[in-house]
Amino acid sequence: MKAFSILMLMLLLFGGIGTAWADGTADAGTKLGRGVQNVAFGWFEVINEIGIEADRRGPWIGVPSGLFRGAGLAIARTFVGVIEILSFPVPNDSEGGYGPIIQPETVFKRR
């Protein structure tokens, strides 16, 4: 259990190290970091969507709809994160790019 806790702490601390370059290009480290962030923080989609939907539709309709919408997005973002972690050395497209599979690329970059 202690080793798992240390591993999770390292992933959270160093998950964002591979960030995109200033010109917008990405590399394998960027893809790995993005995947770790999406796995670790994918559940934030629930909180984000509840807030967005409550602002848009009011709390009585927005909270339940945001909960369901956020749950779906959280599952999708976490799944994409796992795919990016497992395939980080492999480019996403035929041009050798490591761009994001899902937009926005992390939960912290809102639409």
Jmol script that loads the backbone (N, CA, C; Angstrom):
load data "model"
ATOM      1  N   MET A   1       0.828  -1.196   0.000  1.00  0.00           N
ATOM      2  CA  MET A   1       0.000   0.000   0.000  1.00  0.00           C
ATOM      3  C   MET A   1       0.863   1.248   0.000  1.00  0.00           C
ATOM      4  N   LYS A   2       1.986   1.193   0.734  1.00  0.00           N
ATOM      5  CA  LYS A   2       2.873   2.349   0.793  1.00  0.00           C
ATOM      6  C   LYS A   2       3.482   2.625  -0.587  1.00  0.00           C
ATOM      7  N   ALA A   3       3.861   1.581  -1.295  1.00  0.00           N
ATOM      8  CA  ALA A   3       4.438   1.761  -2.625  1.00  0.00           C
ATOM      9  C   ALA A   3       3.411   2.357  -3.588  1.00  0.00           C
ATOM     10  N   PHE A   4       2.166   1.915  -3.480  1.00  0.00           N
ATOM     11  CA  PHE A   4       1.111   2.462  -4.332  1.00  0.00           C
ATOM     12  C   PHE A   4       0.895   3.945  -4.041  1.00  0.00           C
ATOM     13  N   SER A   5       0.900   4.313  -2.773  1.00  0.00           N
ATOM     14  CA  SER A   5       0.731   5.724  -2.395  1.00  0.00           C
ATOM     15  C   SER A   5       1.864   6.579  -2.937  1.00  0.00           C
ATOM     16  N   ILE A   6       3.083   6.079  -2.851  1.00  0.00           N
ATOM     17  CA  ILE A   6       4.231   6.821  -3.374  1.00  0.00           C
ATOM     18  C   ILE A   6       4.129   6.950  -4.890  1.00  0.00           C
ATOM     19  N   LEU A   7       3.722   5.886  -5.560  1.00  0.00           N
ATOM     20  CA  LEU A   7       3.561   5.928  -7.014  1.00  0.00           C
ATOM     21  C   LEU A   7       2.509   6.950  -7.418  1.00  0.00           C
ATOM     22  N   MET A   8       1.371   6.956  -6.743  1.00  0.00           N
ATOM     23  CA  MET A   8       0.312   7.916  -7.066  1.00  0.00           C
ATOM     24  C   MET A   8       0.778   9.351  -6.815  1.00  0.00           C
ATOM     25  N   LEU A   9       1.503   9.584  -5.738  1.00  0.00           N
ATOM     26  CA  LEU A   9       2.025  10.920  -5.451  1.00  0.00           C
ATOM     27  C   LEU A   9       2.985  11.366  -6.549  1.00  0.00           C
ATOM     28  N   MET A  10       3.847  10.462  -7.004  1.00  0.00           N
ATOM     29  CA  MET A  10       4.786  10.811  -8.073  1.00  0.00           C
ATOM     30  C   MET A  10       4.042  11.109  -9.371  1.00  0.00           C
ATOM     31  N   LEU A  11       3.007  10.326  -9.671  1.00  0.00           N
ATOM     32  CA  LEU A  11       2.237  10.580 -10.886  1.00  0.00           C
ATOM     33  C   LEU A  11       1.539  11.929 -10.832  1.00  0.00           C
ATOM     34  N   LEU A  12       1.003  12.278  -9.673  1.00  0.00           N
ATOM     35  CA  LEU A  12       0.329  13.564  -9.542  1.00  0.00           C
ATOM     36  C   LEU A  12       1.312  14.720  -9.641  1.00  0.00           C
ATOM     37  N   LEU A  13       2.490  14.565  -9.035  1.00  0.00           N
ATOM     38  CA  LEU A  13       3.469  15.649  -9.047  1.00  0.00           C
ATOM     39  C   LEU A  13       4.130  15.819 -10.406  1.00  0.00           C
ATOM     40  N   PHE A  14       4.430  14.698 -11.054  1.00  0.00           N
ATOM     41  CA  PHE A  14       5.183  14.773 -12.292  1.00  0.00           C
ATOM     42  C   PHE A  14       4.346  14.519 -13.536  1.00  0.00           C
ATOM     43  N   GLY A  15       3.044  14.413 -13.377  1.00  0.00           N
ATOM     44  CA  GLY A  15       2.164  14.137 -14.511  1.00  0.00           C
ATOM     45  C   GLY A  15       2.140  15.241 -15.537  1.00  0.00           C
ATOM     46  N   GLY A  16       2.337  16.474 -15.117  1.00  0.00           N
ATOM     47  CA  GLY A  16       2.271  17.597 -16.039  1.00  0.00           C
ATOM     48  C   GLY A  16       3.603  18.036 -16.598  1.00  0.00           C
ATOM     49  N   ILE A  17       4.664  17.253 -16.378  1.00  0.00           N
ATOM     50  CA  ILE A  17       5.983  17.671 -16.841  1.00  0.00           C
ATOM     51  C   ILE A  17       6.055  17.746 -18.353  1.00  0.00           C
ATOM     52  N   GLY A  18       5.498  16.771 -19.039  1.00  0.00           N
ATOM     53  CA  GLY A  18       5.550  16.786 -20.497  1.00  0.00           C
ATOM     54  C   GLY A  18       4.487  17.701 -21.066  1.00  0.00           C
ATOM     55  N   THR A  19       4.770  18.978 -21.099  1.00  0.00           N
ATOM     56  CA  THR A  19       3.798  19.929 -21.635  1.00  0.00           C
ATOM     57  C   THR A  19       4.175  20.290 -23.060  1.00  0.00           C
ATOM     58  N   ALA A  20       3.222  20.775 -23.796  1.00  0.00           N
ATOM     59  CA  ALA A  20       3.456  21.113 -25.204  1.00  0.00           C
ATOM     60  C   ALA A  20       4.446  22.266 -25.313  1.00  0.00           C
ATOM     61  N   TRP A  21       5.192  22.262 -26.384  1.00  0.00           N
ATOM     62  CA  TRP A  21       6.165  23.319 -26.632  1.00  0.00           C
ATOM     63  C   TRP A  21       5.442  24.615 -26.969  1.00  0.00           C
ATOM     64  N   ALA A  22       6.180  25.700 -26.980  1.00  0.00           N
ATOM     65  CA  ALA A  22       5.594  27.025 -27.221  1.00  0.00           C
ATOM     66  C   ALA A  22       4.932  27.111 -28.599  1.00  0.00           C
ATOM     67  N   ASP A  23       5.436  26.385 -29.566  1.00  0.00           N
ATOM     68  CA  ASP A  23       4.850  26.443 -30.906  1.00  0.00           C
ATOM     69  C   ASP A  23       3.669  25.487 -31.073  1.00  0.00           C
ATOM     70  N   GLY A  24       3.255  24.817 -29.981  1.00  0.00           N
ATOM     71  CA  GLY A  24       2.088  23.956 -30.032  1.00  0.00           C
ATOM     72  C   GLY A  24       2.380  22.508 -30.364  1.00  0.00           C
ATOM     73  N   THR A  25       3.631  22.176 -30.662  1.00  0.00           N
ATOM     74  CA  THR A  25       3.954  20.789 -30.961  1.00  0.00           C
ATOM     75  C   THR A  25       4.062  19.986 -29.671  1.00  0.00           C
ATOM     76  N   ALA A  26       3.866  18.702 -29.772  1.00  0.00           N
ATOM     77  CA  ALA A  26       3.922  17.825 -28.612  1.00  0.00           C
ATOM     78  C   ALA A  26       4.863  16.663 -28.911  1.00  0.00           C
ATOM     79  N   ASP A  27       5.316  16.013 -27.857  1.00  0.00           N
ATOM     80  CA  ASP A  27       6.165  14.848 -28.021  1.00  0.00           C
ATOM     81  C   ASP A  27       5.614  13.716 -27.165  1.00  0.00           C
ATOM     82  N   ALA A  28       6.348  12.611 -27.080  1.00  0.00           N
ATOM     83  CA  ALA A  28       5.870  11.455 -26.321  1.00  0.00           C
ATOM     84  C   ALA A  28       5.697  11.788 -24.838  1.00  0.00           C
ATOM     85  N   GLY A  29       6.564  12.627 -24.290  1.00  0.00           N
ATOM     86  CA  GLY A  29       6.436  13.034 -22.888  1.00  0.00           C
ATOM     87  C   GLY A  29       5.171  13.836 -22.649  1.00  0.00           C
ATOM     88  N   THR A  30       4.825  14.671 -23.612  1.00  0.00           N
ATOM     89  CA  THR A  30       3.582  15.435 -23.527  1.00  0.00           C
ATOM     90  C   THR A  30       2.389  14.499 -23.502  1.00  0.00           C
ATOM     91  N   LYS A  31       2.418  13.505 -24.371  1.00  0.00           N
ATOM     92  CA  LYS A  31       1.317  12.547 -24.448  1.00  0.00           C
ATOM     93  C   LYS A  31       1.204  11.746 -23.153  1.00  0.00           C
ATOM     94  N   LEU A  32       2.332  11.334 -22.589  1.00  0.00           N
ATOM     95  CA  LEU A  32       2.315  10.595 -21.332  1.00  0.00           C
ATOM     96  C   LEU A  32       1.787  11.464 -20.192  1.00  0.00           C
ATOM     97  N   GLY A  33       2.264  12.692 -20.095  1.00  0.00           N
ATOM     98  CA  GLY A  33       1.802  13.597 -19.046  1.00  0.00           C
ATOM     99  C   GLY A  33       0.319  13.900 -19.156  1.00  0.00           C
ATOM    100  N   ARG A  34      -0.145  14.095 -20.378  1.00  0.00           N
ATOM    101  CA  ARG A  34      -1.567  14.354 -20.616  1.00  0.00           C
ATOM    102  C   ARG A  34      -2.406  13.141 -20.210  1.00  0.00           C
ATOM    103  N   GLY A  35      -1.913  11.945 -20.512  1.00  0.00           N
ATOM    104  CA  GLY A  35      -2.625  10.733 -20.132  1.00  0.00           C
ATOM    105  C   GLY A  35      -2.708  10.560 -18.626  1.00  0.00           C
ATOM    106  N   VAL A  36      -1.606  10.835 -17.937  1.00  0.00           N
ATOM    107  CA  VAL A  36      -1.599  10.725 -16.478  1.00  0.00           C
ATOM    108  C   VAL A  36      -2.561  11.743 -15.863  1.00  0.00           C
ATOM    109  N   GLN A  37      -2.552  12.964 -16.379  1.00  0.00           N
ATOM    110  CA  GLN A  37      -3.484  13.978 -15.876  1.00  0.00           C
ATOM    111  C   GLN A  37      -4.931  13.557 -16.098  1.00  0.00           C
ATOM    112  N   ASN A  38      -5.231  13.006 -17.246  1.00  0.00           N
ATOM    113  CA  ASN A  38      -6.605  12.613 -17.546  1.00  0.00           C
ATOM    114  C   ASN A  38      -7.061  11.436 -16.684  1.00  0.00           C
ATOM    115  N   VAL A  39      -6.160  10.510 -16.385  1.00  0.00           N
ATOM    116  CA  VAL A  39      -6.530   9.400 -15.505  1.00  0.00           C
ATOM    117  C   VAL A  39      -6.708   9.891 -14.070  1.00  0.00           C
ATOM    118  N   ALA A  40      -5.788  10.722 -13.612  1.00  0.00           N
ATOM    119  CA  ALA A  40      -5.833  11.173 -12.221  1.00  0.00           C
ATOM    120  C   ALA A  40      -6.973  12.149 -11.958  1.00  0.00           C
ATOM    121  N   PHE A  41      -7.272  13.013 -12.913  1.00  0.00           N
ATOM    122  CA  PHE A  41      -8.237  14.086 -12.672  1.00  0.00           C
ATOM    123  C   PHE A  41      -9.456  14.036 -13.579  1.00  0.00           C
ATOM    124  N   GLY A  42      -9.693  12.925 -14.240  1.00  0.00           N
ATOM    125  CA  GLY A  42     -10.848  12.813 -15.121  1.00  0.00           C
ATOM    126  C   GLY A  42     -12.167  13.016 -14.397  1.00  0.00           C
ATOM    127  N   TRP A  43     -12.219  12.644 -13.136  1.00  0.00           N
ATOM    128  CA  TRP A  43     -13.454  12.793 -12.377  1.00  0.00           C
ATOM    129  C   TRP A  43     -13.809  14.250 -12.120  1.00  0.00           C
ATOM    130  N   PHE A  44     -12.879  15.188 -12.332  1.00  0.00           N
ATOM    131  CA  PHE A  44     -13.192  16.614 -12.209  1.00  0.00           C
ATOM    132  C   PHE A  44     -14.249  17.039 -13.219  1.00  0.00           C
ATOM    133  N   GLU A  45     -14.433  16.254 -14.278  1.00  0.00           N
ATOM    134  CA  GLU A  45     -15.453  16.577 -15.269  1.00  0.00           C
ATOM    135  C   GLU A  45     -16.837  16.662 -14.622  1.00  0.00           C
ATOM    136  N   VAL A  46     -17.084  15.827 -13.614  1.00  0.00           N
ATOM    137  CA  VAL A  46     -18.383  15.849 -12.935  1.00  0.00           C
ATOM    138  C   VAL A  46     -18.591  17.214 -12.279  1.00  0.00           C
ATOM    139  N   ILE A  47     -17.597  17.684 -11.561  1.00  0.00           N
ATOM    140  CA  ILE A  47     -17.696  18.975 -10.882  1.00  0.00           C
ATOM    141  C   ILE A  47     -17.838  20.108 -11.894  1.00  0.00           C
ATOM    142  N   ASN A  48     -17.019  20.071 -12.943  1.00  0.00           N
ATOM    143  CA  ASN A  48     -17.083  21.121 -13.969  1.00  0.00           C
ATOM    144  C   ASN A  48     -18.447  21.173 -14.639  1.00  0.00           C
ATOM    145  N   GLU A  49     -18.958  20.025 -15.022  1.00  0.00           N
ATOM    146  CA  GLU A  49     -20.229  19.999 -15.745  1.00  0.00           C
ATOM    147  C   GLU A  49     -21.408  20.385 -14.855  1.00  0.00           C
ATOM    148  N   ILE A  50     -21.362  20.035 -13.585  1.00  0.00           N
ATOM    149  CA  ILE A  50     -22.424  20.474 -12.679  1.00  0.00           C
ATOM    150  C   ILE A  50     -22.444  21.997 -12.615  1.00  0.00           C
ATOM    151  N   GLY A  51     -21.275  22.605 -12.492  1.00  0.00           N
ATOM    152  CA  GLY A  51     -21.203  24.071 -12.466  1.00  0.00           C
ATOM    153  C   GLY A  51     -21.657  24.711 -13.761  1.00  0.00           C
ATOM    154  N   ILE A  52     -21.223  24.169 -14.877  1.00  0.00           N
ATOM    155  CA  ILE A  52     -21.588  24.725 -16.186  1.00  0.00           C
ATOM    156  C   ILE A  52     -23.094  24.609 -16.427  1.00  0.00           C
ATOM    157  N   GLU A  53     -23.637  23.422 -16.168  1.00  0.00           N
ATOM    158  CA  GLU A  53     -25.062  23.213 -16.403  1.00  0.00           C
ATOM    159  C   GLU A  53     -25.925  23.996 -15.417  1.00  0.00           C
ATOM    160  N   ALA A  54     -25.481  24.124 -14.171  1.00  0.00           N
ATOM    161  CA  ALA A  54     -26.244  24.908 -13.196  1.00  0.00           C
ATOM    162  C   ALA A  54     -26.261  26.380 -13.577  1.00  0.00           C
ATOM    163  N   ASP A  55     -25.155  26.890 -14.107  1.00  0.00           N
ATOM    164  CA  ASP A  55     -25.130  28.277 -14.582  1.00  0.00           C
ATOM    165  C   ASP A  55     -26.017  28.460 -15.806  1.00  0.00           C
ATOM    166  N   ARG A  56     -26.027  27.481 -16.675  1.00  0.00           N
ATOM    167  CA  ARG A  56     -26.765  27.580 -17.926  1.00  0.00           C
ATOM    168  C   ARG A  56     -28.271  27.378 -17.730  1.00  0.00           C
ATOM    169  N   ARG A  57     -28.672  26.392 -16.929  1.00  0.00           N
ATOM    170  CA  ARG A  57     -30.080  26.013 -16.829  1.00  0.00           C
ATOM    171  C   ARG A  57     -30.708  26.270 -15.468  1.00  0.00           C
ATOM    172  N   GLY A  58     -29.918  26.721 -14.502  1.00  0.00           N
ATOM    173  CA  GLY A  58     -30.436  26.878 -13.154  1.00  0.00           C
ATOM    174  C   GLY A  58     -30.137  25.631 -12.339  1.00  0.00           C
ATOM    175  N   PRO A  59     -30.151  25.741 -11.011  1.00  0.00           N
ATOM    176  CA  PRO A  59     -29.712  24.626 -10.184  1.00  0.00           C
ATOM    177  C   PRO A  59     -30.632  23.406 -10.212  1.00  0.00           C
ATOM    178  N   TRP A  60     -31.937  23.588 -10.379  1.00  0.00           N
ATOM    179  CA  TRP A  60     -32.845  22.451 -10.299  1.00  0.00           C
ATOM    180  C   TRP A  60     -32.724  21.509 -11.491  1.00  0.00           C
ATOM    181  N   ILE A  61     -32.414  22.036 -12.631  1.00  0.00           N
ATOM    182  CA  ILE A  61     -32.228  21.193 -13.817  1.00  0.00           C
ATOM    183  C   ILE A  61     -30.745  20.972 -14.086  1.00  0.00           C
ATOM    184  N   GLY A  62     -29.929  21.979 -13.814  1.00  0.00           N
ATOM    185  CA  GLY A  62     -28.512  21.914 -14.135  1.00  0.00           C
ATOM    186  C   GLY A  62     -27.715  20.924 -13.318  1.00  0.00           C
ATOM    187  N   VAL A  63     -28.033  20.791 -12.033  1.00  0.00           N
ATOM    188  CA  VAL A  63     -27.259  19.869 -11.194  1.00  0.00           C
ATOM    189  C   VAL A  63     -27.454  18.413 -11.623  1.00  0.00           C
ATOM    190  N   PRO A  64     -28.698  17.940 -11.773  1.00  0.00           N
ATOM    191  CA  PRO A  64     -28.819  16.546 -12.225  1.00  0.00           C
ATOM    192  C   PRO A  64     -28.287  16.308 -13.643  1.00  0.00           C
ATOM    193  N   SER A  65     -28.560  17.239 -14.549  1.00  0.00           N
ATOM    194  CA  SER A  65     -28.066  17.027 -15.914  1.00  0.00           C
ATOM    195  C   SER A  65     -26.553  17.137 -15.964  1.00  0.00           C
ATOM    196  N   GLY A  66     -25.974  18.046 -15.183  1.00  0.00           N
ATOM    197  CA  GLY A  66     -24.522  18.155 -15.118  1.00  0.00           C
ATOM    198  C   GLY A  66     -23.877  16.929 -14.505  1.00  0.00           C
ATOM    199  N   LEU A  67     -24.565  16.334 -13.550  1.00  0.00           N
ATOM    200  CA  LEU A  67     -24.058  15.109 -12.919  1.00  0.00           C
ATOM    201  C   LEU A  67     -23.964  13.978 -13.940  1.00  0.00           C
ATOM    202  N   PHE A  68     -25.020  13.780 -14.701  1.00  0.00           N
ATOM    203  CA  PHE A  68     -25.012  12.704 -15.700  1.00  0.00           C
ATOM    204  C   PHE A  68     -24.057  12.999 -16.854  1.00  0.00           C
ATOM    205  N   ARG A  69     -24.071  14.234 -17.330  1.00  0.00           N
ATOM    206  CA  ARG A  69     -23.167  14.618 -18.416  1.00  0.00           C
ATOM    207  C   ARG A  69     -21.717  14.518 -17.962  1.00  0.00           C
ATOM    208  N   GLY A  70     -21.439  15.007 -16.755  1.00  0.00           N
ATOM    209  CA  GLY A  70     -20.081  14.952 -16.213  1.00  0.00           C
ATOM    210  C   GLY A  70     -19.593  13.534 -15.992  1.00  0.00           C
ATOM    211  N   ALA A  71     -20.496  12.652 -15.548  1.00  0.00           N
ATOM    212  CA  ALA A  71     -20.113  11.250 -15.345  1.00  0.00           C
ATOM    213  C   ALA A  71     -19.701  10.603 -16.670  1.00  0.00           C
ATOM    214  N   GLY A  72     -20.458  10.889 -17.708  1.00  0.00           N
ATOM    215  CA  GLY A  72     -20.103  10.351 -19.020  1.00  0.00           C
ATOM    216  C   GLY A  72     -18.777  10.888 -19.529  1.00  0.00           C
ATOM    217  N   LEU A  73     -18.577  12.188 -19.373  1.00  0.00           N
ATOM    218  CA  LEU A  73     -17.311  12.787 -19.805  1.00  0.00           C
ATOM    219  C   LEU A  73     -16.142  12.295 -18.965  1.00  0.00           C
ATOM    220  N   ALA A  74     -16.369  12.063 -17.670  1.00  0.00           N
ATOM    221  CA  ALA A  74     -15.303  11.562 -16.798  1.00  0.00           C
ATOM    222  C   ALA A  74     -14.866  10.166 -17.231  1.00  0.00           C
ATOM    223  N   ILE A  75     -15.834   9.333 -17.560  1.00  0.00           N
ATOM    224  CA  ILE A  75     -15.500   7.983 -18.029  1.00  0.00           C
ATOM    225  C   ILE A  75     -14.716   8.060 -19.341  1.00  0.00           C
ATOM    226  N   ALA A  76     -15.169   8.899 -20.261  1.00  0.00           N
ATOM    227  CA  ALA A  76     -14.478   9.035 -21.548  1.00  0.00           C
ATOM    228  C   ALA A  76     -13.069   9.585 -21.363  1.00  0.00           C
ATOM    229  N   ARG A  77     -12.912  10.621 -20.533  1.00  0.00           N
ATOM    230  CA  ARG A  77     -11.598  11.234 -20.326  1.00  0.00           C
ATOM    231  C   ARG A  77     -10.633  10.251 -19.657  1.00  0.00           C
ATOM    232  N   THR A  78     -11.115   9.490 -18.688  1.00  0.00           N
ATOM    233  CA  THR A  78     -10.264   8.507 -18.016  1.00  0.00           C
ATOM    234  C   THR A  78      -9.847   7.408 -18.988  1.00  0.00           C
ATOM    235  N   PHE A  79     -10.768   6.947 -19.809  1.00  0.00           N
ATOM    236  CA  PHE A  79     -10.446   5.922 -20.807  1.00  0.00           C
ATOM    237  C   PHE A  79      -9.410   6.435 -21.801  1.00  0.00           C
ATOM    238  N   VAL A  80      -9.586   7.658 -22.275  1.00  0.00           N
ATOM    239  CA  VAL A  80      -8.617   8.250 -23.206  1.00  0.00           C
ATOM    240  C   VAL A  80      -7.263   8.396 -22.527  1.00  0.00           C
ATOM    241  N   GLY A  81      -7.250   8.750 -21.249  1.00  0.00           N
ATOM    242  CA  GLY A  81      -5.995   8.851 -20.507  1.00  0.00           C
ATOM    243  C   GLY A  81      -5.260   7.528 -20.447  1.00  0.00           C
ATOM    244  N   VAL A  82      -5.999   6.450 -20.215  1.00  0.00           N
ATOM    245  CA  VAL A  82      -5.381   5.122 -20.187  1.00  0.00           C
ATOM    246  C   VAL A  82      -4.795   4.787 -21.556  1.00  0.00           C
ATOM    247  N   ILE A  83      -5.540   5.079 -22.613  1.00  0.00           N
ATOM    248  CA  ILE A  83      -5.049   4.826 -23.975  1.00  0.00           C
ATOM    249  C   ILE A  83      -3.772   5.626 -24.233  1.00  0.00           C
ATOM    250  N   GLU A  84      -3.743   6.898 -23.816  1.00  0.00           N
ATOM    251  CA  GLU A  84      -2.557   7.720 -24.050  1.00  0.00           C
ATOM    252  C   GLU A  84      -1.361   7.242 -23.231  1.00  0.00           C
ATOM    253  N   ILE A  85      -1.587   6.760 -22.026  1.00  0.00           N
ATOM    254  CA  ILE A  85      -0.479   6.227 -21.219  1.00  0.00           C
ATOM    255  C   ILE A  85       0.087   4.972 -21.872  1.00  0.00           C
ATOM    256  N   LEU A  86      -0.790   4.086 -22.298  1.00  0.00           N
ATOM    257  CA  LEU A  86      -0.328   2.826 -22.884  1.00  0.00           C
ATOM    258  C   LEU A  86       0.346   3.010 -24.240  1.00  0.00           C
ATOM    259  N   SER A  87      -0.046   4.045 -24.979  1.00  0.00           N
ATOM    260  CA  SER A  87       0.487   4.233 -26.333  1.00  0.00           C
ATOM    261  C   SER A  87       1.356   5.477 -26.462  1.00  0.00           C
ATOM    262  N   PHE A  88       1.922   5.965 -25.356  1.00  0.00           N
ATOM    263  CA  PHE A  88       2.639   7.239 -25.441  1.00  0.00           C
ATOM    264  C   PHE A  88       3.834   7.249 -26.384  1.00  0.00           C
ATOM    265  N   PRO A  89       4.559   6.148 -26.606  1.00  0.00           N
ATOM    266  CA  PRO A  89       5.679   6.250 -27.554  1.00  0.00           C
ATOM    267  C   PRO A  89       5.248   6.259 -29.022  1.00  0.00           C
ATOM    268  N   VAL A  90       3.984   5.958 -29.298  1.00  0.00           N
ATOM    269  CA  VAL A  90       3.496   5.845 -30.669  1.00  0.00           C
ATOM    270  C   VAL A  90       2.775   7.130 -31.068  1.00  0.00           C
ATOM    271  N   PRO A  91       3.143   7.748 -32.203  1.00  0.00           N
ATOM    272  CA  PRO A  91       2.438   8.957 -32.653  1.00  0.00           C
ATOM    273  C   PRO A  91       0.968   8.670 -32.966  1.00  0.00           C
ATOM    274  N   ASN A  92       0.135   9.699 -32.826  1.00  0.00           N
ATOM    275  CA  ASN A  92      -1.305   9.547 -33.056  1.00  0.00           C
ATOM    276  C   ASN A  92      -1.685   9.566 -34.525  1.00  0.00           C
ATOM    277  N   ASP A  93      -0.908  10.225 -35.354  1.00  0.00           N
ATOM    278  CA  ASP A  93      -1.292  10.349 -36.757  1.00  0.00           C
ATOM    279  C   ASP A  93      -0.133   9.952 -37.661  1.00  0.00           C
ATOM    280  N   SER A  94      -0.397   9.909 -38.950  1.00  0.00           N
ATOM    281  CA  SER A  94       0.611   9.473 -39.917  1.00  0.00           C
ATOM    282  C   SER A  94       1.738  10.476 -40.079  1.00  0.00           C
ATOM    283  N   GLU A  95       1.523  11.712 -39.606  1.00  0.00           N
ATOM    284  CA  GLU A  95       2.559  12.744 -39.724  1.00  0.00           C
ATOM    285  C   GLU A  95       3.518  12.743 -38.538  1.00  0.00           C
ATOM    286  N   GLY A  96       3.344  11.821 -37.602  1.00  0.00           N
ATOM    287  CA  GLY A  96       4.239  11.725 -36.461  1.00  0.00           C
ATOM    288  C   GLY A  96       3.894  12.661 -35.325  1.00  0.00           C
ATOM    289  N   GLY A  97       2.658  13.123 -35.266  1.00  0.00           N
ATOM    290  CA  GLY A  97       2.249  14.042 -34.212  1.00  0.00           C
ATOM    291  C   GLY A  97       1.747  13.328 -32.975  1.00  0.00           C
ATOM    292  N   TYR A  98       1.859  14.009 -31.849  1.00  0.00           N
ATOM    293  CA  TYR A  98       1.415  13.469 -30.567  1.00  0.00           C
ATOM    294  C   TYR A  98       0.284  14.321 -29.991  1.00  0.00           C
ATOM    295  N   GLY A  99      -0.567  14.833 -30.836  1.00  0.00           N
ATOM    296  CA  GLY A  99      -1.659  15.691 -30.403  1.00  0.00           C
ATOM    297  C   GLY A  99      -2.683  14.956 -29.553  1.00  0.00           C
ATOM    298  N   PRO A 100      -3.573  15.709 -28.919  1.00  0.00           N
ATOM    299  CA  PRO A 100      -4.558  15.080 -28.036  1.00  0.00           C
ATOM    300  C   PRO A 100      -5.618  14.299 -28.803  1.00  0.00           C
ATOM    301  N   ILE A 101      -6.128  13.266 -28.160  1.00  0.00           N
ATOM    302  CA  ILE A 101      -7.199  12.466 -28.738  1.00  0.00           C
ATOM    303  C   ILE A 101      -8.544  13.123 -28.468  1.00  0.00           C
ATOM    304  N   ILE A 102      -8.678  13.769 -27.312  1.00  0.00           N
ATOM    305  CA  ILE A 102      -9.931  14.374 -26.873  1.00  0.00           C
ATOM    306  C   ILE A 102      -9.697  15.869 -26.646  1.00  0.00           C
ATOM    307  N   GLN A 103     -10.712  16.674 -26.926  1.00  0.00           N
ATOM    308  CA  GLN A 103     -10.624  18.124 -26.705  1.00  0.00           C
ATOM    309  C   GLN A 103     -11.596  18.528 -25.621  1.00  0.00           C
ATOM    310  N   PRO A 104     -11.242  19.394 -24.722  1.00  0.00           N
ATOM    311  CA  PRO A 104      -9.916  19.918 -24.470  1.00  0.00           C
ATOM    312  C   PRO A 104      -8.989  18.808 -23.986  1.00  0.00           C
ATOM    313  N   GLU A 105      -7.700  19.007 -24.157  1.00  0.00           N
ATOM    314  CA  GLU A 105      -6.769  17.908 -23.903  1.00  0.00           C
ATOM    315  C   GLU A 105      -6.691  17.495 -22.439  1.00  0.00           C
ATOM    316  N   THR A 106      -6.953  18.388 -21.494  1.00  0.00           N
ATOM    317  CA  THR A 106      -7.064  18.015 -20.087  1.00  0.00           C
ATOM    318  C   THR A 106      -8.297  18.685 -19.507  1.00  0.00           C
ATOM    319  N   VAL A 107      -8.703  18.234 -18.360  1.00  0.00           N
ATOM    320  CA  VAL A 107      -9.906  18.771 -17.721  1.00  0.00           C
ATOM    321  C   VAL A 107      -9.687  20.225 -17.287  1.00  0.00           C
ATOM    322  N   PHE A 108      -8.448  20.632 -17.138  1.00  0.00           N
ATOM    323  CA  PHE A 108      -8.153  21.984 -16.685  1.00  0.00           C
ATOM    324  C   PHE A 108      -8.148  23.008 -17.811  1.00  0.00           C
ATOM    325  N   LYS A 109      -8.224  22.566 -19.045  1.00  0.00           N
ATOM    326  CA  LYS A 109      -8.310  23.471 -20.192  1.00  0.00           C
ATOM    327  C   LYS A 109      -9.745  23.422 -20.700  1.00  0.00           C
ATOM    328  N   ARG A 110     -10.549  24.310 -20.207  1.00  0.00           N
ATOM    329  CA  ARG A 110     -11.981  24.291 -20.519  1.00  0.00           C
ATOM    330  C   ARG A 110     -12.253  24.740 -21.936  1.00  0.00           C
ATOM    331  N   ARG A 111     -13.393  24.297 -22.439  1.00  0.00           N
ATOM    332  CA  ARG A 111     -13.828  24.624 -23.793  1.00  0.00           C
ATOM    333  C   ARG A 111     -14.114  26.087 -23.937  1.00  0.00           C
TER     334      ARG A 111
END
end "model"
wireframe off; spacefill off
backbone 0.3
color backbone group
